[in-house]
Amino acid sequence: MKPVADYVHSKGLKFGIYSDRGTATCVGRPGSEGHETIDAQTYAKWGVDLLKEDSCSAPTDHNTSFKQYALMRDALNATGRPIYFALCGWSSWYAPVGSTLGNSWRFGYDVNGWNSAYSNSIAAQANPKLNLAADAGPGGWNDPDALIGTSNKTAVHMTEKQSRTQFSLWATMAAPLEIGSNILHMNDYDLETYMNTEVIAIDQDALGKQGSVVATSPKCNMMTNMITDSATAMSARRRRKRAEAEEDISTAATGITIGKLVGLDTRARVRVQDGCTALPDCQQIWKRDLSNGDVALTLVNYTQVLPLQKQHHLTTSNGAKPHLVECDTTGKVTNQWWKITATSSSGGPTRIQSLADSKSGCFEINGCGYRSNSVVDTNYGCKPLPAKGVTDPCCSNMAWIRGHPSTANSTAKATAESEESGVAKPSDLLFTTLWNSSLCFRMKKGTGGGAELATCDTSDAMQLYTLVPVSEYGNNPAKDTYQLRQTPSTVRTLLTSESAAAMCVANVANPSVVPVTEDYENFHDEADEAQPALTYDIVKELGWKDGANVRDLWAHTDLGAMKEITMALAGDGDSAMYRLSKL
C-alpha cells in the first residue's frame, strides 16, 4: 500500500483510507475494533494522511461510541504521524464532544444528491435547536459529508448550480471540503468550482467560526423543526398544511426580507433515514464572520421550480432503462427477469426489481415527479418500501400497487389466482403508483425505449402486463421472479408461439444521456416568475453606516460600495455568495 500512497503524494494529493470502529465496515470488510493500535501503526507506515472511521457493526450507545473513537484517537496520536481523524457516526450527538475525539464528525446520513444534501446536512446545520455551529472551531469541524460534482460518469451527481451551491454552503459552514466523486472523470465545470480560491479562503479562514442562518423563510422549518437528532428523528410527523397560497415573509431582523413566497406546491414533509424527503419551498441567507473583520454572505433558494426529472440527466451513469424486446422463450435472459414480491389479495405495495446484474435497480419515478410523462428508470438501486404512515412522495417513488383492470385503476386486488395456481393466465396488470393511484407505469413506443408515467388506462396495451413466472422455463431463479409480458391489445393472452408478437420488458443498457440544459432552456412555468427577492440591509444588520465594498465570489467581480444587497434567485438550489468589507 505504501507505493500507492507514494504515487498519490507525487501527484500533490493526500492519501486517505477507510475503516470502522466496529467489527466490520459498512460493506462487510474487517473493522478496527480490538485492533486499533496495529491498524494505526500500519496506516502511519503506509503514509496515510486521513482516516475516516465509520460506525457500522458497532454499538450505538453514546458512551461506548465515544470510548471506541477515543481508542483510535490515542492510537493515531501515538504513531507520531499527523493523520486527520474523521469520525463517521451519522449523529448530531457527537458534536458536543467531537473535538475531543477527532478532527471532524459526521452529524447526518450520507449525501448522495441534492435532496439528501439538504435534508441530511444543510437543514441540520441551520436548525437552531441543534446549534451545531457552537461545537465547531479550529481543530474540530462539523462534517456534512462529501462534495458531489456534476459529471454523469459518476455514481451520483447534481446539477451545476446545485453543486456550486453545495460548495458555497460547505465553505460558509467551515466544513471539510472533500471531493466525493471520481477525480478521473471530473469535468471542467467541477474543476473550476473546486479551484475557486476565493471561496476556499472563506472555508479556511483563520477565525474558524462556522457560519449560520440569519434569515429563513417559514417553509424551511418544515424540515428543520423535525430534526432534533439525526440518529433518532426518523419517525414521521405531519406538518400543518400550508395556510395561504401567498405569504409575506420576513425575519425578526428588520434588515432582512424574503419578499413574497407565491403558491408553489408544498406538501407535508417527513424525515426518514434514507434522506428521501422532498425539499420545502425555502430560501435562506447565511452569514459567516471572518478573521479580518469581513463578512461572507451566502443566499440560497432551495424551492423546487423545475420538475425534478428535468433537473437531472434523463439517464444516469449506469445507462440502463426499460425497453420492450422480443420475449425470451428459454428463461435464461436475465435482463428480462423482474423480482415482484407477492402481495395478498387485498393488495399492497411492492417493488419491481431488475435481476439483470448486481448493479440493477428498481422501477423508480425519476425525481419524484408524479405527473404524466415523468421518466421511470432503474438507475438508483432499490430503497426500502415506505413505512406505514409515511406520506412523503419521494419515499414512495419505488413503490407500486399491482392492480387488475377490473378494479378501475384503484389500489386494488392483485392477480392472486395466477400465483395460487402456478399458471400464468390472461390476467393483465396495471402497475399503479403507491402515492397517486391515478398514475400507472407505461412503456414508451418506438426504438428508443424507456418508460414513463401515464394516466391509468385499461385500454392502453402499453400499460398492461402478464406476469410469467421464470420458474416455468425450468430455471430456479429467486422467488417471485417474472417476465413482464406485454402483448398487442387484440391478443392479451399468454402466447407461446414463436411467430406471435409477444414483447417483454427488459432492462437494457443505453449509455446515451440528455444534457439538462436542453430541457431547462425550453421549460417555462409561472412559478419561475414567482421567486421572491432576498434583501440584506448591510447598514441595519452589521451596523456599518457607510455600507460595504461587496465582491461576488463566483463572478470574481467587485460590485462596489453598497448599503443593501437584493437578489432574486431562480430556485432549484440557485445561490449567490459575497464577501463584504467595511468601508
C-alpha positions in Angstrom: 0.0 0.0 0.0 2.9 2.4 0.6 3.8 2.6 -3.1 0.2 3.6 -3.8 0.4 6.3 -1.1 3.7 7.5 -2.5 2.2 7.7 -6.0 -0.8 9.7 -4.7 1.6 12.0 -2.9 3.6 12.5 -6.0 0.5 14.0 -7.7 0.2 16.6 -4.9 -2.8 14.8 -3.3 -3.4 13.5 0.2 -3.9 9.8 0.8 -7.0 8.8 2.8 -8.2 5.4 4.0 -11.5 4.0 5.4 -12.2 1.7 8.3 -14.8 1.2 11.0 -14.8 1.4 14.8 -16.8 -1.9 14.9 -16.1 -5.4 13.8 -16.9 -4.8 10.1 -17.2 -1.9 7.7 -20.5 -1.0 6.0 -19.7 -3.3 3.1 -18.6 -6.2 5.4 -14.8 -5.8 5.4 -12.9 -6.1 8.7 -13.3 -3.2 11.1 -10.8 -2.0 13.6 -12.4 -3.0 16.9 -9.8 -4.5 19.1 -7.0 -3.8 16.6 -6.8 0.0 16.9 -3.0 0.1 17.7 -1.8 -2.2 15.0 -4.1 -0.5 12.4 -2.9 2.9 13.4 0.7 1.9 13.2 0.1 0.3 9.8 -1.6 3.5 8.5 1.4 5.6 9.6 3.9 3.3 7.9 1.9 3.4 4.7 1.9 7.2 4.7 -1.9 7.7 5.3 -3.0 11.3 5.7 -6.6 10.8 6.7 -8.6 8.1 8.4 -12.4 8.0 8.0 -13.8 5.6 10.6 -17.4 4.5 10.2 -19.8 3.1 12.7 -21.4 0.1 11.1 -21.3 -3.2 13.1 -20.7 -1.2 16.2 -22.5 -0.3 19.4 -24.8 2.7 19.2 -24.9 3.9 22.8 -23.1 7.1 23.3 -20.5 6.1 25.9 -19.3 3.1 24.0 -19.2 5.0 20.8 -17.0 7.7 22.4 -14.7 5.2 24.0 -14.1 3.3 20.7 -13.3 6.5 18.9 -11.0 7.6 21.7 -9.1 4.3 21.4 -8.3 5.1 17.7 -7.6 8.7 18.5 -4.9 7.7 21.0 -3.5 5.0 18.7 -3.1 7.5 15.9 -1.5 10.1 18.1 0.9 7.6 19.4 2.3 7.0 15.9 3.8 10.5 15.7 2.4 11.0 12.2 -0.3 13.7 11.7 -3.3 11.8 10.5 -6.6 13.7 10.1 -9.2 11.6 12.1 -12.7 11.9 10.6 -15.4 10.4 12.8 -18.4 9.0 10.9 -21.2 8.3 13.3 -24.1 10.0 11.4 -25.4 11.6 14.6 -25.5 15.1 15.9 -24.8 13.9 19.5 -21.2 13.6 18.5 -20.9 17.4 18.0 -20.5 18.5 21.7 -17.6 16.1 22.3 -16.4 15.7 18.7 -13.3 18.0 19.1 -12.0 15.8 22.0 -12.2 12.7 19.8 -11.2 13.7 16.3 -10.8 16.5 13.7 -14.3 16.3 12.3 -17.5 14.4 12.9 -20.4 13.5 10.6 -23.7 14.6 12.1 -26.1 13.2 9.4 -26.5 10.4 6.9 -24.9 10.2 3.5 -25.2 12.9 0.9 -25.9 11.2 -2.5 -27.8 14.0 -4.2 -29.3 17.5 -3.8 -32.3 16.4 -1.7 -30.1 14.5 0.8 -27.6 17.3 0.9 -30.5 19.5 2.2 -32.3 17.0 4.4 -29.2 15.3 5.9 -26.8 18.2 6.2 -28.0 21.7 5.4 -31.2 21.5 7.4 -29.4 20.1 10.5 -26.8 22.9 10.3 -29.5 25.5 10.1 -31.5 24.1 12.9 -31.3 26.4 16.0 -32.4 23.5 18.3 -29.2 21.7 17.5 -26.9 24.8 17.4 -24.1 22.7 15.8 -22.1 25.8 15.0 -21.3 26.3 18.7 -19.4 23.0 18.7 -17.1 23.7 15.8 -13.9 25.7 15.7 -10.2 25.4 14.9 -9.2 21.7 15.1 -12.6 20.3 15.1 -15.3 20.7 12.5 -18.9 19.6 11.7 -18.8 17.4 8.7 -21.9 17.5 6.4 -20.4 14.8 4.1 -18.6 14.9 0.8 -19.0 17.3 -2.2 -20.9 16.0 -5.1 -20.0 17.1 -8.6 -21.9 17.3 -11.9 -20.3 14.6 -14.1 -22.8 12.0 -15.3 -19.9 9.5 -15.3 -20.0 9.3 -11.6 -22.4 7.2 -9.5 -24.2 10.3 -8.1 -24.3 13.9 -9.3 -26.1 17.2 -9.0 -27.0 20.0 -11.4 -24.3 22.6 -12.0 -25.9 25.3 -9.8 -26.7 22.7 -7.0 -23.1 21.5 -6.9 -21.8 25.1 -6.8 -24.2 26.0 -4.1 -23.1 23.0 -2.1 -19.5 24.2 -2.3 -20.6 27.7 -1.2 -22.6 26.4 1.8 -19.8 24.0 2.9 -17.4 26.9 2.9 -19.8 29.0 4.8 -20.2 26.2 7.3 -16.4 25.8 7.7 -16.8 22.2 6.6 -14.2 19.8 5.3 -14.0 20.1 1.5 -13.7 16.5 0.4 -14.5 15.6 -3.2 -16.9 12.7 -3.2 -16.6 11.8 -6.9 -14.1 10.2 -9.2 -11.5 12.8 -9.9 -10.5 10.9 -13.1 -14.0 11.9 -14.5 -14.0 15.4 -13.2 -15.3 17.8 -15.8 -14.1 21.4 -16.4 -17.0 22.9 -14.5 -16.3 20.9 -11.4 -12.6 21.7 -11.7 -13.5 25.4 -11.8 -15.8 25.0 -8.8 -13.2 23.2 -6.6 -10.4 25.6 -7.6 -12.2 28.8 -6.6 -9.6 30.2 -4.2 -11.8 33.0 -3.0 -14.5 30.5 -1.7 -11.8 28.2 -0.4 -10.4 31.2 1.6 -13.8 31.6 3.2 -13.8 27.9 4.2 -10.3 28.0 5.7 -10.5 31.4 7.3 -8.2 31.5 10.4 -11.0 32.6 12.8 -12.6 29.2 12.3 -16.1 30.5 13.2 -18.8 28.5 11.5 -21.4 30.5 9.6 -25.1 30.2 10.5 -28.5 31.2 9.1 -29.6 34.8 9.7 -32.8 34.7 7.6 -35.0 31.8 6.7 -38.5 31.5 5.1 -41.1 29.6 7.2 -41.3 26.6 4.9 -37.6 25.8 5.6 -38.8 24.9 9.1 -41.0 22.1 7.8 -37.7 20.1 7.7 -35.5 21.6 10.4 -38.1 21.5 13.1 -38.3 17.8 12.7 -34.6 17.2 13.1 -33.8 17.1 16.8 -31.3 14.4 16.5 -30.3 12.8 13.2 -29.9 9.4 14.8 -33.4 9.3 16.3 -35.6 11.6 14.4 -36.8 9.1 11.8 -40.4 8.9 12.7 -42.8 10.8 10.5 -44.5 13.9 12.0 -47.2 15.5 10.0 -46.8 19.2 9.4 -49.6 21.7 9.2 -51.0 22.3 5.8 -49.9 25.4 4.0 -52.0 28.2 5.5 -52.2 30.5 2.5 -51.1 30.3 -1.2 -49.3 33.7 -0.8 -47.4 34.8 2.3 -45.5 37.9 3.3 -42.2 36.6 4.8 -39.8 38.5 7.0 -37.4 37.7 9.8 -37.1 39.2 13.3 -34.1 41.1 12.0 -35.8 44.0 10.3 -32.9 44.5 7.9 -33.6 41.2 6.1 -36.6 40.4 4.0 -37.6 37.4 1.8 -40.4 39.1 -0.2 -43.4 37.1 -1.1 -43.5 33.3 -1.5 -46.1 32.6 -4.2 -48.0 29.4 -4.0 -45.8 26.6 -5.3 -47.0 23.1 -4.4 -45.9 22.3 -0.9 -46.8 19.0 0.8 -46.3 17.7 4.3 -42.8 16.6 4.7 -41.4 13.8 6.8 -37.9 12.9 8.0 -36.7 9.4 7.1 -33.4 7.6 7.4 -32.6 7.4 3.7 -33.0 11.2 3.2 -35.6 10.7 0.5 -37.7 13.7 1.7 -38.6 16.3 -0.9 -37.4 19.9 -0.4 -39.6 22.5 1.1 -40.3 25.9 -0.5 -37.4 27.6 1.2 -34.9 30.5 0.9 -32.1 31.3 3.4 -29.4 33.8 4.0 -26.2 32.5 5.7 -23.6 34.7 7.3 -20.0 34.0 8.4 -17.7 36.3 10.3 -14.1 36.3 9.1 -10.8 36.9 10.9 -10.1 40.3 9.3 -13.5 41.7 10.1 -15.0 40.9 6.7 -18.3 39.1 6.4 -19.3 36.3 4.0 -22.9 36.1 2.8 -24.5 33.1 1.0 -28.0 33.5 -0.4 -29.8 30.3 -1.4 -33.2 29.4 -2.9 -34.0 25.7 -2.5 -37.5 25.9 -3.8 -38.3 23.3 -6.5 -39.4 25.1 -9.7 -38.2 22.9 -12.5 -39.7 19.4 -12.4 -37.1 17.2 -10.8 -36.7 14.8 -13.7 -35.7 17.8 -15.8 -33.1 18.9 -13.3 -31.0 15.8 -13.9 -29.8 13.9 -16.8 -32.6 11.6 -18.1 -30.3 8.6 -17.9 -27.5 8.2 -15.3 -24.1 6.7 -15.2 -25.2 3.1 -15.4 -27.2 4.0 -18.5 -29.9 1.3 -18.2 -33.6 1.7 -18.8 -36.6 -0.5 -19.5 -37.1 -1.5 -23.2 -39.7 -3.7 -24.9 -37.9 -6.6 -26.6 -39.0 -9.9 -28.0 -39.7 -12.3 -25.2 -37.0 -14.8 -24.4 -38.5 -18.3 -24.6 -35.7 -20.1 -22.8 -36.0 -18.2 -19.5 -32.2 -17.6 -19.5 -32.0 -13.9 -20.4 -31.7 -12.3 -17.0 -32.4 -8.7 -18.2 -36.0 -9.9 -18.6 -36.1 -11.1 -15.0 -38.0 -8.9 -12.6 -38.5 -9.7 -8.9 -42.0 -8.7 -7.9 -42.8 -9.6 -4.3 -46.1 -11.4 -4.0 -48.9 -9.5 -2.4 -52.1 -10.6 -0.8 -55.5 -10.5 -2.5 -56.2 -7.2 -0.6 -53.4 -5.5 -2.4 -50.3 -3.8 -1.0 -47.1 -2.1 -2.2 -44.3 -3.9 -4.0 -41.1 -3.1 -5.8 -40.3 -4.1 -9.3 -36.6 -5.0 -9.2 -34.4 -5.9 -12.2 -32.3 -9.0 -11.7 -30.1 -8.3 -14.8 -27.0 -8.0 -12.7 -25.9 -7.0 -9.2 -26.0 -3.3 -10.0 -29.5 -3.2 -11.3 -32.2 -1.3 -9.5 -36.0 -1.0 -9.1 -38.5 0.9 -11.2 -38.1 4.5 -9.9 -40.2 7.6 -10.7 -37.3 9.9 -11.5 -37.1 12.9 -9.3 -40.4 12.1 -7.5 -42.2 13.7 -10.4 -45.7 12.4 -10.1 -47.2 13.6 -13.4 -47.8 12.2 -16.9 -44.7 11.6 -18.9 -42.4 11.6 -15.9 -39.4 9.3 -16.5 -39.4 5.8 -14.9 -35.9 4.3 -14.8 -33.8 1.7 -12.9 -30.7 3.7 -12.2 -30.8 4.4 -8.5 -30.7 1.0 -6.8 -33.7 -0.1 -4.6 -34.8 1.8 -1.5 -37.0 0.1 1.2 -40.7 0.3 0.9 -42.1 3.3 2.9 -43.1 2.6 6.5 -46.8 2.8 7.4 -47.8 6.4 7.8 -45.0 7.8 5.7 -46.6 10.1 3.2 -43.7 11.8 1.5 -43.8 11.1 -2.3 -40.1 10.7 -2.5 -40.2 7.9 -0.1 -42.7 6.1 -2.3 -41.2 6.6 -5.7 -40.1 3.0 -6.0 -43.4 1.6 -4.5 -46.1 0.2 -6.8 -49.5 -1.4 -6.5 -50.4 -4.4 -8.7 -53.8 -3.5 -9.9 -56.2 -5.6 -12.1 -58.1 -3.7 -14.9 -61.4 -4.8 -13.5 -60.8 -2.7 -10.4 -60.9 0.6 -12.5 -57.4 1.9 -11.6 -57.8 1.7 -7.8 -55.1 0.4 -5.5 -56.8 -2.9 -5.8 -56.6 -6.6 -5.8 -53.5 -8.3 -7.3 -53.9 -11.3 -9.5 -53.6 -13.8 -6.7 -55.3 -16.5 -8.6 -52.4 -16.8 -11.1 -49.9 -17.3 -8.3 -52.1 -19.8 -6.4 -52.5 -22.0 -9.5 -48.9 -21.5 -10.6 -50.1 -21.0 -14.1 -50.0 -17.6 -15.8 -53.4 -16.6 -17.0 -54.6 -13.8 -19.3 -54.9 -11.5 -16.2 -53.3 -8.3 -17.4 -52.0 -6.0 -14.7 -51.7 -2.3 -14.3 -48.8 -1.1 -12.1 -50.2 1.9 -10.2 -48.0 4.3 -8.2 -48.5 4.0 -4.5 -48.6 7.8 -3.9 -51.0 8.6 -6.7 -53.5 5.9 -7.7 -54.4 7.7 -11.0 -50.9 7.2 -12.5 -49.6 4.0 -13.9 -46.4 2.6 -15.3 -46.3 2.7 -19.1 -43.7 1.6 -21.6 -42.9 4.0 -24.4 -43.3 3.1 -28.0 -40.5 3.2 -30.6 -37.0 2.0 -30.7 -35.7 4.5 -28.1 -37.2 2.5 -25.3 -37.8 3.9 -21.8 -40.7 4.0 -19.5 -42.9 6.8 -18.1 -46.0 7.5 -16.0 -49.3 8.0 -17.6 -52.9 8.3 -16.5 -54.1 4.8 -15.9 -56.0 3.4 -18.9 -57.1 -0.2 -19.1 -57.4 0.1 -22.9 -53.7 1.0 -23.3 -51.7 -2.1 -24.1 -48.5 -0.3 -23.1 -49.8 -0.3 -19.5 -50.9 -3.9 -19.3 -48.6 -6.8 -18.4 -49.0 -10.5 -17.6 -46.6 -12.0 -15.1 -44.9 -15.1 -16.4 -43.0 -17.0 -13.7 -39.5 -17.6 -14.9 -39.6 -20.9 -13.0 -42.0 -22.2 -15.7 -39.0 -22.4 -18.0 -37.3 -24.9 -15.8 -34.9 -22.5 -14.2 -34.6 -21.9 -10.5 -34.4 -18.1 -10.1 -35.0 -16.1 -7.0 -38.6 -16.4 -5.6 -41.2 -14.1 -7.2 -39.2 -13.7 -10.4 -41.2 -13.0 -13.5 -41.2 -11.8 -17.1 -43.3 -8.8 -17.7 -45.1 -9.8 -20.9 -47.0 -7.2 -23.0 -48.9 -8.3 -26.0 -50.9 -6.5 -28.7 -54.2 -5.1 -27.4 -56.1 -7.5 -29.6 -54.4 -10.6 -28.1 -53.9 -10.4 -24.4 -53.1 -14.0 -23.6 -50.0 -15.9 -22.7 -48.5 -16.5 -26.1 -46.1 -19.4 -26.7 -45.9 -19.5 -30.4 -42.6 -18.2 -31.8 -44.5 -16.3 -34.5 -46.6 -14.4 -32.1 -45.6 -10.8 -31.4 -45.0 -11.2 -27.7 -42.9 -8.5 -26.1 -41.3 -8.4 -22.7 -39.9 -5.6 -20.6 -36.1 -5.8 -20.4 -33.5 -3.7 -18.5 -31.3 -2.7 -21.4 -28.1 -0.7 -21.3 -28.3 2.6 -23.0 -25.2 4.8 -22.4 -26.6 8.0 -24.1 -27.5 10.9 -21.9 -29.6 14.1 -22.5 -27.9 17.2 -21.0 -30.1 19.0 -18.5 -29.7 22.3 -20.4 -31.7 21.0 -23.4 -34.8 20.7 -21.2 -34.1 23.6 -18.9 -33.8 26.3 -21.6 -37.2 25.3 -23.1 -39.1 24.9 -19.8 -41.4 27.7 -18.7 -43.5 27.8 -15.6 -45.4 30.7 -14.0 -43.7 29.6 -10.7 -40.4 30.7 -12.3 -41.6 34.2 -12.3 -42.8 34.0 -8.7 -39.5 33.6 -6.9 -39.2 36.4 -4.3 -36.1 38.6 -3.9 -33.8 38.3 -0.9 -32.7 41.5 0.7 -29.9 42.0 3.2 -29.6 45.5 4.7 -25.9 46.0 5.4 -26.4 49.1 7.5 -29.0 47.7 9.8 -27.6 44.2 10.1 -23.9 44.9 10.5 -24.1 48.4 11.9 -21.8 49.7 9.1 -23.4 53.1 8.5 -21.5 53.7 5.2 -22.2 50.2 3.9 -19.6 47.8 2.5 -17.5 47.0 -0.5 -19.1 43.9 -2.0 -17.4 41.3 -4.0 -19.1 38.5 -5.9 -17.0 35.4 -5.2 -18.2 33.4 -8.2 -18.1 36.2 -10.8 -14.8 37.3 -9.2 -16.1 40.9 -9.6 -16.1 43.9 -7.3 -19.6 45.3 -7.1 -18.5 48.5 -5.4 -19.9 50.2 -2.3 -23.4 49.1 -1.3 -25.7 49.6 1.6 -28.1 46.8 0.7 -27.9 43.6 -1.3 -31.0 42.5 -3.2 -31.0 39.3 -5.2 -33.8 37.2 -6.9 -32.7 33.6 -7.2 -34.2 31.2 -9.6 -34.8 28.3 -7.3 -33.8 24.6 -7.6 -30.7 25.3 -5.5 -29.7 28.6 -7.0 -27.4 30.8 -4.9 -25.1 33.8 -4.7 -22.0 34.3 -2.5 -20.4 37.6 -1.5 -17.6 39.0 0.6 -18.4 42.2 2.4 -15.6 44.6 3.6 -16.4 47.5 5.8 -15.9 51.0 4.3 
